[in-house]
Amino acid sequence: MPDAHRIDLPQGTLDLLILQALALAPQHGWAIGERVQQISRAVLRIQQGSLSPALGRLQRRGWIKARERVSGNNRRAKLYELTKSERRRLEVARDARVKLTAAMAEVLGTAQEIRAC
């Protein structure tokens, strides 16, 4: 049964959320999901089944890099970070998404006003 509170992300949004989380600091996969959830006040939740393939895709594209490290409890973990070239591309993508979201909010707000009449 579908979750009525779940919002499917438009294509490209998951990648942008991951890149934004990594722009703040290098992180391991679990921490990326937690950061997005924290910043969005729990509105956005990235499932591990979506996160791992997205991280692999971003690595293959050369947008992020990963290095293995040993955590405090002696477990190996991958630490992901943005590549230098991706930082600039992220700024452009983020600005474009903000403009698109603002324009959509305007249109949807107008549509709601028309229906109320």
C-alpha positions in Angstrom: 0.0 0.0 0.0 1.5 3.4 -1.0 2.4 5.8 1.8 0.1 8.9 1.5 2.8 11.1 3.0 5.6 9.9 0.6 6.7 12.3 -2.1 8.4 10.9 -5.2 11.4 13.0 -6.1 11.6 14.4 -9.7 14.4 13.0 -11.7 17.8 14.5 -10.8 16.6 15.7 -7.4 18.2 12.8 -5.5 21.6 13.5 -7.1 21.2 17.2 -6.2 20.4 16.5 -2.6 23.4 14.2 -2.3 25.7 16.7 -3.8 24.4 19.5 -1.6 24.9 17.3 1.5 28.5 16.6 0.4 29.1 20.3 -0.3 28.8 20.8 3.5 31.4 18.2 4.3 32.7 14.8 3.2 30.4 12.1 4.7 29.7 8.4 4.5 26.4 7.1 2.9 24.3 6.8 6.1 25.3 10.3 7.2 24.3 11.8 3.8 20.8 10.4 4.3 20.6 11.7 7.8 21.8 15.1 6.8 19.2 15.5 4.1 16.5 14.3 6.6 17.7 16.7 9.3 17.9 19.8 7.0 14.5 19.0 5.5 12.9 18.6 8.9 12.2 15.0 8.1 10.2 15.8 5.0 12.8 14.1 2.8 14.1 10.7 3.6 16.5 8.9 1.3 16.2 5.1 1.4 19.4 3.1 1.5 18.1 1.2 -1.6 18.1 4.5 -3.5 21.2 6.1 -2.0 23.7 3.4 -2.8 23.0 3.2 -6.6 22.9 7.1 -6.7 26.4 7.3 -5.0 27.7 4.7 -7.5 26.3 6.7 -10.4 27.7 10.0 -9.2 31.1 8.3 -8.8 31.1 6.9 -12.3 30.3 10.4 -13.6 33.2 11.7 -11.8 31.2 14.1 -9.7 32.1 12.6 -6.3 35.0 10.5 -5.1 35.2 8.0 -2.3 38.0 6.9 -0.1 37.9 4.0 2.4 38.6 4.6 6.0 38.3 2.8 9.3 35.6 4.1 11.6 35.9 4.5 15.4 34.5 1.0 15.9 37.0 -0.6 13.5 34.6 -1.0 10.6 35.6 0.0 7.0 33.4 2.7 5.5 33.5 4.8 2.4 33.8 8.6 2.9 32.3 10.5 -0.1 33.2 14.0 -1.2 32.7 16.3 -4.1 35.3 16.6 -6.7 36.7 20.2 -7.2 35.1 20.5 -10.6 31.7 19.5 -9.3 31.6 22.3 -6.7 31.0 25.0 -9.4 28.6 22.8 -11.4 26.6 22.3 -8.1 26.2 26.0 -7.7 24.7 26.3 -11.2 22.4 23.4 -10.7 21.3 24.6 -7.3 20.5 28.1 -8.6 18.5 26.6 -11.5 16.5 24.3 -9.2 15.7 27.2 -6.8 14.4 29.3 -9.7 12.3 26.4 -11.0 10.9 25.7 -7.6 10.0 29.4 -7.0 8.3 29.6 -10.5 6.3 26.4 -9.8 5.2 27.7 -6.4 3.9 30.8 -8.1 2.0 28.9 -10.7 0.6 26.4 -8.2 -0.4 29.2 -5.8 -2.3 30.9 -8.7 -4.0 27.7 -9.6 -5.2 27.3 -6.0 -6.6 30.8 -6.0 -8.5 30.2 -9.3 -10.1 27.0 -7.9 -11.2 28.8 -4.8 -13.3 31.3 -6.8 
